[in-house]
Amino acid sequence: MALGQYTSSGPIRAWKICPIFQGIGVATTVVAWWRNIYYNVILAWTLYYLYSSCIGGELPWARCNNEWNTASCLNYGNEWVCVNGTYIPIDKWNAPPEESPAPSWSSWNEAVPLDDSDQCGNYPLTTNPAQEFWRIKVLGQTGTGGRGIVGHLALTLFLAWTLVYFGLRKGVKWSGKVAYFTVPFIHLVFAVLMIRGITLPGAYDGLIFYLKPIPSRLNAQAWIAAGTEVFYSFSIGLGAFTALGSFNKFHYNFYRDSIIAAYLNVWTSIYSGIIVFTFLGVEAYSEGISPGVIIADGSGSGRFFKVFPRSLAALPVPRVWSIFFFLAVLTIGLNSQLVTVKAFITSVLDLFPTWLRIGYYKEVFVLGVCFLNFLIGLSMVTQDGEYVLWLFDAYGSGIFPLIWICFFESIAIGWVYGVRKFSFNIAEMLRWKQIEWYIICWIATVPVIALFVWINNIVSWSTLSLFSNPLGICMALSSMVCIPAGMVYAVFYQLIKGDGPTFTRLERVIQPAIVPVLDEVHPDCFEML
């Protein structure tokens, strides 16, 4: 945010502050593009769940009495689980919360009579209504061999991109006005859901499952997962904060906004977790099982849509709570999508300001971006589209390119541009000197942690899963190679077209090529040297 505000430029042009690292801006723009395409598919799923919550009588994932349900579908509480080669009724699984979802029984020999079980593999695995609604009704995976586009998802995807377009077409001021409604609405819905949830039986069990610490699980992998989640939740490496900062006036107190945003992010994560696990506890109580059993039902990118609708179906007046819940989810997702799409658009507009900022060209460009992303996103609303989405999520905007970008950002500012110089730039904007702790973070803490998490993520992936997907590798490299390629380009550009001695030309690749003009704001508040 400080970089965007100081240069009054988007993610690409802002890195002219250190030309040899201008590839960082290109990398963040590429990652943001990958992310924007697949993220709206998740909003399309949410829109379909919201639509399904509004029509008909009973929620369509409440029971196995719909036309799409199979013979393997059993109503909640009647499912069977597979343990040690044997199927066991789920209500016989006495797994304590601190050990779930790992199977544990108080008395294995008495868990189920032998004539009530069968060897796993000889008996078809059972499913529940929420799982079948997700797989068959939403994704259209009917098992008939079709591979075409799922019509209702294509329609909701188009609607999702329409919402994004109208949220961005008038620029950042209009997007800000949208946020004035969406942010309070989210917290209002959360408050209503939480108050209702904690009054229902079983809520306490869900909260204990969520909040009770288990020290034995604080291993290296847990800390790596926590570090990875920080990158995702704060949108680090996507250029979003750089783009937002570029619209601030030069002396705007971005430090205050950064602190508020960080605390609100953490609070919202904890707050929403309390609500979700409250409802999981209520649903688990109604079925006589542990919340961990319900969580174990979901896997992959659709875990959210397989687990939480099940909990909503167990509430009194489930349709009302389902509408509130998916409205809140849609609003949160839309807010996040508007920011990252804005980051991408700002980067491109800064590259071609004389072409794309004239008249209605900007609105046409925004429309073109949304429509192109919609067309690419259609590949994710086919019957096999979940796999395509996984490619975009795991590789295109996955943890590897994000940490790679973060590492080089800290190196560029802390060691090449100069941490003291950047501290002075911040002092110019804020009119006061920041805490020395941040300087230590920029030069040591951030690059060390980023490198540690990046290496451990590579080690934690098996060689097969990491390198067996050439398309995924290409998607990840599409952003990662931008940084070294930008370095090579900057050096050769100065060697070929620069003037003066060779050392002077090479020195220019680390000297700022952009300075602020204090009395103007983005997009025209810079001058090229």
HELIX and SHEET records of a PDB file:
HELIX    1   1 ALA A    2  THR A    7  1                                   6    
HELIX    2   2 ARG A   13  ILE A   17  5                                   5    
HELIX    3   3 PRO A   19  PHE A   21  5                                   3    
HELIX    4   4 GLY A   23  CYS A   54  1                                  32    
HELIX    5   5 ILE A   90  LYS A   92  5                                   3    
HELIX    6   6 TRP A  108  GLU A  110  5                                   3    
HELIX    7   7 LEU A  114  ASP A  116  5                                   3    
HELIX    8   8 PRO A  129  GLU A  132  1                                   4    
HELIX    9   9 PHE A  133  VAL A  138  3                                   6    
HELIX   10  10 GLY A  151  LEU A  168  1                                  18    
HELIX   11  11 VAL A  172  ILE A  198  1                                  27    
HELIX   12  12 ALA A  203  LEU A  211  1                                   9    
HELIX   13  13 PRO A  215  ARG A  217  5                                   3    
HELIX   14  14 ALA A  220  SER A  233  1                                  14    
HELIX   15  15 ALA A  240  GLY A  245  1                                   6    
HELIX   16  16 PHE A  254  GLU A  287  1                                  34    
HELIX   17  17 PRO A  291  ALA A  296  1                                   6    
HELIX   18  18 GLY A  300  GLY A  302  5                                   3    
HELIX   19  19 ARG A  303  ALA A  313  1                                  11    
HELIX   20  20 PRO A  318  LEU A  351  1                                  34    
HELIX   21  21 PRO A  353  LEU A  356  1                                   4    
HELIX   22  22 TYR A  361  GLY A  377  1                                  17    
HELIX   23  23 LEU A  378  MET A  380  5                                   3    
HELIX   24  24 GLY A  385  LEU A  391  1                                   7    
HELIX   25  25 PHE A  392  GLY A  396  3                                   5    
HELIX   26  26 ILE A  399  ILE A  411  1                                  13    
HELIX   27  27 ALA A  412  GLY A  418  3                                   7    
HELIX   28  28 VAL A  419  LEU A  430  1                                  12    
HELIX   29  29 GLU A  436  ILE A  440  1                                   5    
HELIX   30  30 CYS A  441  THR A  445  3                                   5    
HELIX   31  31 VAL A  446  SER A  460  1                                  15    
HELIX   32  32 THR A  463  PHE A  467  1                                   5    
HELIX   33  33 PRO A  470  MET A  480  1                                  11    
HELIX   34  34 CYS A  482  LYS A  497  1                                  16    
HELIX   35  35 THR A  502  GLU A  507  1                                   6    
HELIX   36  36 ARG A  508  ILE A  510  5                                   3    
SHEET    1   A 2 TRP A  80  VAL A  83  0                                        
SHEET    2   A 2 THR A  86  PRO A  89 -1                                        
SHEET    1   B 2 ILE A 514  PRO A 516  0                                        
SHEET    2   B 2 PHE A 526  MET A 528 -1                                        
END                                                                             
